[in-house]
Amino acid sequence: MANTTRDWKALCAELVDIAIAHCNPDDFAVSDRIRCAAVLLRARAALAQPEPEGVEDRIVKLEADLERERLRLAACSVVAMADTPESAAKARDMSPEYHSASLADVIRQTDALMERRAAIKPVPVSERPWEREGWCDNNGWCWGFDADDTDPFWVFDHPEACGCWTHVLPHYALPIPEPTTQENN
């Protein structure tokens, strides 16, 4: 197979030299001579510049940049999924090349949400907090802790319909199960 790559810079230099050698200034009007000389001078100046990076090199560089940005986006996702200080510390342990302004924003927001969640404490049902403004969602639902079962759990429902709840949380709170230890008999 014949080599089809060309040295375009050398070809352009050759054409500029031929144009200069074979153009008779007497054959052109003054304005055309000035325009022609300007074009040839610009061509020579451009040819004196260093060779631009090749298309293949540029593609490889852009693909590497894209992959780094993909990993930075994945880092944001991993950090955003952390919901405890321990999981946040583990998620944030990564190479500095994956850090970005967006990741810093995600870290700040995640910390604020964890701080807010820590401040929200379950309220005993006897206080009937769902009667307060903003406690329930538009349908009148909030979180309730159902302890009347062998396996207690949080449920999102209407508080009046659940007589077995012991504690409630506002509708915007996400209940996080507390770790429990079972004693060996």
VMD Tcl script that draws the C-alpha trace (Angstrom):
set ca {
  {0.00 0.00 0.00}
  {1.40 3.38 -0.96}
  {2.05 5.99 1.71}
  {-0.72 8.56 1.28}
  {0.42 10.91 4.02}
  {1.82 14.18 2.74}
  {3.94 16.87 4.19}
  {1.43 19.66 3.63}
  {3.72 22.28 5.09}
  {6.50 21.43 2.62}
  {4.02 21.42 -0.25}
  {2.72 24.88 0.70}
  {6.28 26.24 0.98}
  {7.04 24.89 -2.48}
  {3.93 26.52 -3.95}
  {4.79 29.88 -2.35}
  {8.31 29.70 -3.82}
  {6.93 28.86 -7.29}
  {4.43 31.72 -7.11}
  {7.15 34.16 -6.17}
  {9.54 32.91 -8.87}
  {7.05 32.81 -11.72}
  {4.82 35.79 -11.06}
  {5.75 38.76 -13.21}
  {4.73 41.90 -11.33}
  {4.30 43.72 -14.64}
  {1.42 41.37 -15.56}
  {-0.75 42.61 -12.65}
  {-2.34 45.88 -11.70}
  {-0.82 47.60 -8.65}
  {-3.71 46.67 -6.36}
  {-3.45 43.01 -7.41}
  {0.33 43.04 -6.83}
  {-0.17 44.41 -3.31}
  {-2.85 41.82 -2.55}
  {-0.70 39.00 -3.99}
  {2.37 40.11 -2.02}
  {0.31 40.28 1.18}
  {-1.04 36.75 0.66}
  {2.44 35.38 -0.04}
  {3.89 37.10 3.05}
  {1.08 35.69 5.23}
  {1.71 32.24 3.76}
  {5.45 32.47 4.51}
  {4.71 33.66 8.08}
  {2.29 30.80 8.63}
  {4.82 28.32 7.28}
  {7.41 29.62 9.75}
  {5.15 28.64 12.68}
  {5.75 25.32 14.46}
  {3.85 22.33 13.18}
  {0.41 22.02 14.85}
  {-0.20 18.82 16.75}
  {-1.53 16.03 14.61}
  {-5.17 15.07 14.52}
  {-4.42 11.64 15.97}
  {-2.51 13.21 18.88}
  {-5.37 15.62 19.47}
  {-7.93 12.80 19.49}
  {-5.87 10.81 22.00}
  {-5.55 13.88 24.25}
  {-9.29 14.65 24.04}
  {-10.20 11.02 24.80}
  {-7.95 11.11 27.87}
  {-9.57 14.39 28.97}
  {-13.03 12.91 28.46}
  {-12.17 9.80 30.48}
  {-10.84 11.96 33.34}
  {-14.08 13.99 33.32}
  {-16.11 10.76 33.35}
  {-14.19 9.63 36.42}
  {-14.70 13.03 38.05}
  {-18.44 12.68 37.48}
  {-18.35 9.16 38.94}
  {-16.49 10.57 41.98}
  {-19.34 13.06 42.50}
  {-21.84 10.21 42.39}
  {-19.89 8.04 44.86}
  {-19.53 10.91 47.34}
  {-23.21 11.89 46.97}
  {-24.29 8.36 47.94}
  {-22.50 8.56 51.30}
  {-25.02 9.01 54.09}
  {-22.94 8.60 57.23}
  {-19.69 10.25 58.31}
  {-17.93 6.88 58.06}
  {-19.13 6.14 54.53}
  {-18.39 9.75 53.53}
  {-14.78 9.49 54.72}
  {-14.35 6.24 52.80}
  {-15.95 7.63 49.62}
  {-13.78 10.75 49.70}
  {-10.54 8.76 49.86}
  {-9.57 9.05 46.18}
  {-6.84 10.27 43.88}
  {-6.54 14.09 43.75}
  {-6.93 14.01 39.95}
  {-10.63 13.19 40.44}
  {-11.22 16.27 42.59}
  {-13.11 19.12 40.92}
  {-15.21 22.15 41.78}
  {-18.32 20.01 41.30}
  {-17.01 17.43 43.75}
  {-16.38 20.17 46.31}
  {-20.02 21.27 45.87}
  {-21.25 17.69 46.36}
  {-19.11 17.31 49.49}
  {-20.50 20.53 50.98}
  {-24.09 19.51 50.22}
  {-23.62 15.97 51.55}
  {-22.11 17.31 54.78}
  {-25.01 19.75 55.18}
  {-27.56 16.97 54.65}
  {-25.84 14.64 57.13}
  {-25.73 17.48 59.68}
  {-29.42 18.23 59.14}
  {-30.33 14.54 59.36}
  {-28.42 14.20 62.64}
  {-30.45 17.10 64.05}
  {-33.78 15.42 63.20}
  {-34.82 13.13 66.03}
  {-37.87 10.87 66.14}
  {-40.73 12.34 68.16}
  {-43.03 10.20 70.33}
  {-46.51 9.67 68.86}
  {-48.06 10.99 72.07}
  {-46.94 14.52 71.03}
  {-48.98 14.25 67.78}
  {-46.41 16.25 65.76}
  {-48.19 15.56 62.46}
  {-50.72 18.20 63.45}
  {-47.97 20.84 63.05}
  {-47.67 22.78 59.81}
  {-45.20 21.18 57.39}
  {-44.81 17.91 59.27}
  {-46.74 15.83 56.72}
  {-46.59 15.95 52.94}
  {-49.49 17.13 50.74}
  {-51.26 13.80 51.22}
  {-50.98 13.97 55.01}
  {-48.27 11.30 55.24}
  {-45.11 11.18 57.34}
  {-42.68 8.53 58.60}
  {-43.74 6.30 61.48}
  {-41.83 3.67 63.43}
  {-43.83 0.46 63.66}
  {-42.56 -1.36 66.73}
  {-45.52 -3.72 67.10}
  {-43.86 -6.35 64.91}
  {-41.13 -8.87 65.59}
  {-39.05 -6.91 63.07}
  {-39.64 -3.17 63.75}
  {-39.44 -0.87 60.73}
  {-40.11 2.66 59.44}
  {-43.15 3.14 57.22}
  {-44.36 6.12 55.18}
  {-48.11 6.43 55.72}
  {-50.92 8.52 57.22}
  {-50.34 8.74 61.01}
  {-54.03 8.39 61.92}
  {-54.16 5.03 60.11}
  {-51.27 3.50 62.02}
  {-52.11 2.87 65.64}
  {-48.98 0.82 66.28}
  {-46.45 3.61 65.73}
  {-44.26 4.63 68.64}
  {-42.31 7.50 67.02}
  {-42.68 9.66 63.93}
  {-40.46 11.75 61.66}
  {-41.43 14.57 59.30}
  {-42.12 13.63 55.67}
  {-38.86 15.17 54.42}
  {-36.68 13.10 56.79}
  {-35.18 9.85 55.62}
  {-35.08 7.42 58.52}
  {-31.72 5.71 58.85}
  {-31.84 2.39 60.69}
  {-29.77 2.38 63.81}
  {-27.28 -0.49 64.09}
  {-28.46 -3.08 66.56}
  {-26.51 -5.79 68.32}
  {-28.04 -9.10 69.21}
  {-26.97 -10.78 72.38}
  {-25.95 -14.39 72.12}
  {-27.93 -16.69 74.39}
}
mol new
graphics top color blue
foreach p $ca { graphics top sphere $p radius 0.5 }
foreach p [lrange $ca 0 end-1] q [lrange $ca 1 end] { graphics top cylinder $p $q radius 0.2 }
display resetview
